[in-house]
Amino acid sequence: MAEAATNPIIIIPARLASTRLPGKPLADIAGAPMIVQVWARAQEAGIGRVVVAAAEKEIAEAVEAAGGEAVLTDPALPSGSDRVWQALERVDPEGAHDIILNVQGDLPTLDPALIRIAGDLLTESEADMSTLIAAITLEEEKTSPDVVKAVVSLAPGTRTGRALYFTRATAPSGEGPLYHHIGLYGFRRAALKRFVTLPPSPLEQRERLEQLRALENGMRIDAALVDTVPLGVDTQEHLEKARAILSAKG
């Protein structure tokens, strides 16, 4: 049986390059750069050290100015997971942190409880990775390729189960709920180390979903069912919505 987590770390990958909203980590939301708002949500989770893995010095400087910890990573890295691993090696070369929570840098309104749920899932199972899902309630999202669906084995009345597949298609077929995949991940350290050394897999490349690399290589991903999908800021419209939400909380 896998050992229980004892020393988690939250790492938030961030880079300025964005096709739809360039420079978004530094966009102001309720008086702070977006990346600082995400860092604050991670701090509020209260589960351990929080580090921003920054591709550019402007991001690191913004986080450090707010009192946070940041580390520069190679801007040419191909994915957020690679950025998280490089940051981990730089801030924790001794291997003290055994659970790594990868929180996307564009979730400024994220409920900190969701980070805790992803972390707890690894202490309660033998999974290599953990992630989150929510029931799809909008009909148009069931068929949208922009909404990633998680095919998860959930027994009646339970809220955690093993993820069997992720897809942009509408799946599974038949009667029953469809689940929206939330791109927040927990990794055991050894699993993350292995994951970033694996080459891109055939289904990963076909679906454009990085997590399929783990499944195709026999890694186990467990998912927890939560009630809400956090707002990911990818467009100006999303940014204005996040500003309204956090200004109202202000």
N, C-alpha and C positions, 0 to 999 in steps of 0.2 A: 504494500500500500504506500502511496506517495506520502512524503513527510509533510506535516502541516506547515503553513507559512508562518514565519516568525518575524520577518523584517521587510515589509513591503516598501517600495518606492514608487512614486508617481512621476512619470516622465512625459512631458508635453512637447511633441515635435512641432516646429513652426518654421516657415520660410516665407519670404516676401513674394516670391514668384507665384502668381495665380492668374489663370487665364480669364476668369470671369470677374475677379475683384482684386486687381493688383494691389500689393501692399496691405492686404487686409489685417495682418496681425497688429499693425500700428494704428488702425482706424479707431477713432475716439468713440467710446461707448460710455455714456454717463460719467464723463470726466476722466476716463482712464483708457489706455490702449486695449484693444480686444484681448491681446495675449495676457495682459495683466488681469483682466477680468476672469479669464480661464484659469490662470494661476491662483487667483483668489478662491474660485470655486473648489479647486483641488485642495487648497489649504483648509477650506471649511469641511472637507471630508474627514479630516482629523485622523488619518490612518498612517501618516509617516512623512518622510522627506518628499519634497516636491522640487523637481528640476525642469527647467525649460531647455530643450535641445534646439538651439537656435542655428539656423543656417547663415544668418547675417548678424554683424555686430550691433546693428540698430535694434534688433529684437532683444538681444542680450542686455544692452544698455537700458532699454525700457523696463525690463524685468528687474534688473538690479537697482534702478532708481526707485522702484516701488518696494524695495527690501527683499526681493526674491533671489533665488539662486538660478543662474543660467550657465550653460556651457556651449561654446562654439563647436559646430560640427561642419563637416565638409559639405558645401552647398551642392556638390554634384551627386550626392547620394541618391539612389533611385527611388527610395520609398521612406515613409514615416517610420516603418519598423527598423530599417537600416539606421536611420537617424537616432532612434531610441537606443539601439544597441551600441552605437559608437559613443553616445553620451554616457551610457552606463559604464562602459569600459574606462572612460576618462574620469568620471566622478567616483567610481567604486571599483578600482582595479583589484582590490583584495577579495571581492565577491561577498561582501557582507549582506547585500540585499538579495533575498531569494525569490521574491515575487515582484514583478514589474508590471505596473499598470500604465498602459499606453492610452493617454487621453488626448484626443484631437485638439489642435490649437484654435479651432473655430467654433467652440461650444461655450460661448460666454454666459449663457443662461442655464447651463447644466445644473441639474439637481445633484448636490454632492453625495446624496444617498446612493445614487446609481454607481458611483465609483466604489463605495463600500460594498455594494452588492456583488460587483464583479470580483473584488478581492476576496470576499467571504466564500464565493463559489469554489475557489481553489483550495481553501482550507477544509472544505466539506466533501471533496470528491478526489478522484485520482486523475483528473483531467490534466492535460499539458497546458491548455489555454482555457480562458473563460471569455464570455461575451454576453451581450444583452439583446433581448427581443421584445417587441410589443405587438399586440394584435392590430392588424390593419382594419381600420373602420371606414375609410373612404373608398368607395367603389373604384374610382379612377386609379387609386394607388395599387389595386390588385393586379392591374394589367400594365402598369407603367414600368418600363425598363430602368427608369431612374430610381425606383424603389427596390432595394435589394431584399429578396425574400430569404428567410432562413427556414429550412426544412428540419424541424426539431421533433424528436420523439418525446412527447409530453404525456405522461399517464394522466388519466382523469383526476382533477383536483390538485395536481401538482404544479409547481411554478419553476421547476428546473428540469432539464433533460439534455440529452446528448444531441449535438448538431450533426446531422447526417449530410447536409449539402447546403450551399448558398447559391442563389441564382437570380438573374434579372427577369427570368420568365415567371409565369404564374404557376406556383407549385406549393404543395402537392395538389393533385386533382381530387375530386370528390368533395363530399360535404365536410365542413369543419372550418376552423379559423385559418387564416393566413398570417404569417408573422413577418413584420418589418425588422430587418436586422439593424441594430444600432452599433456603429463602428467604434466601440470602446472595448479594449482588450486587456485581459490579464494574462501574463505569461509566467510560468516557472522559468527561472533563469536558464536552466539547461535547455528548455524548449525554445526560448528566444535565440539562444546561441546557435542551436541547430537550424532554426527556421531561416535565419539570415544567410546561412551558408548554402542553403538549397537553391538550385537554379529555378527560375520561373517554370511552372508546370503547364502542361497542355491545357487543362481546363481553366486554370488561372488566366492564361493568355486569351482563351476563347471568351470567357465571361467578363474579363477585366476585373477580377476579384482576387485580391492577394491571399485571402484566407483559405482559398481552395488549395494552395500549395501545401498547407499544413495537412489538410484532409487527404490529399493525394499521396502524401508520404507517411500515412498511418498515424498521424498525431490526433489526439482526442481533444475536441473542443466541446465544453459544456456551456449551455446558455441558460440564463435566468430571465423569466418573464417579468417585465415591469409595466407600469401603467401608462407611461408617456414616452414619446420620442423627443429627445432634446432638439432644439433649433440649431441646425448647422448653418453658419453664415457663409454663403457662396455667392450671393448677389447683393446689389444695392438694396433691393427690397428686403432681403433677410436682415441686412444691417440696420435698416430703419426699424424693423420689427424688434430686433434685439435692443436697440436704443430705447424704444418705448417701454419694453418690459423692465429693463433695469432702472430707467428713470422713474418709473412708477414705484419701484421698490425702494428707491433712494432715500 
